């Protein structure tokens, strides 16, 4: 689960943030960015489960956490830059 986060998890978090940023650039309203981030994280968790890397529970929790981290990192960076 969370203790299993590795460098690849950090890369996936950055990838989620990049995809969400691209979606916002393409016109996604900001209020949906968090939901998209969590959805992509859950999708990546599902891929990990389907590939046999993780159990279903760990894949769902890890994917949701990656999405939440990505959305928090985006909003935190945005707030920092504005100040």
N, C-alpha and C positions, 0 to 999 in steps of 0.2 A: 504494500500500500504506500503510504507517504514515505515511510523509511526507505523504500526502494527507489526513490527519485534519484536519477543519475544525470550525467551530462546530456544524455539523449532526451530526458524530460525537460531540461532547460531549453534545448533546441526546439522541442515541440511547443513549449510555451511561447518562445519567440515567433515560431511559425504561426501559431494561433493569433498572436498580436498583429503580425503582418497581414494575415488574411482579413482580419477585422478592419484594419486600417485601409486596406484596398477596397473593402466593401463600403466603408464610409466615404472614401474618395469617389466611389462610383455612385453615391447617392443614398446610401443607407442612413436613415435618421439616427442620430446619436443615441436616442433613448432605447434603440434595439441592439446596440453594440454589445452590451453585456450578455444578452440572451444569445446572440450569435456566438460569442466567445464560449459560453458554456456548452452550446450545442455542438460546436466544432470539437471541444474537449471530449464530450461524450462520444462523438463519432470516432475520434482517435482511440478512446478507450475501448469502443466496440471492435475496432480493427485489431487492437492488442489482444482482446479476448478471442476473436475469431482466428488469429494466427497462433494461438496457444501460448502466448507470452505470459498471460495473467489469467487468474480465475475471474469469473463474471463479476463478483463483488469488488475485487481489487481494480478491475478494469473500469467499472462504473465510477467508483470513488476517485481513482487516479485521474480519469478523464474530467470529471467535474472539478476537481481541485486545480488541474492545469488550466481549465477555462476560467475559473475564478481568479487564479493568479494572473493570468494574461489580462483580464479585464481590469483588475486592480493595478497592475503595473502600468497599463495604458493611462488610466485616469490619474494615477499618482504622478506619472511623468508629465502629463498635460498640466496638472495643477502646479508642479514645480517650475515648469517653463514659464507659465503665466506670471509667477511671482518674480 
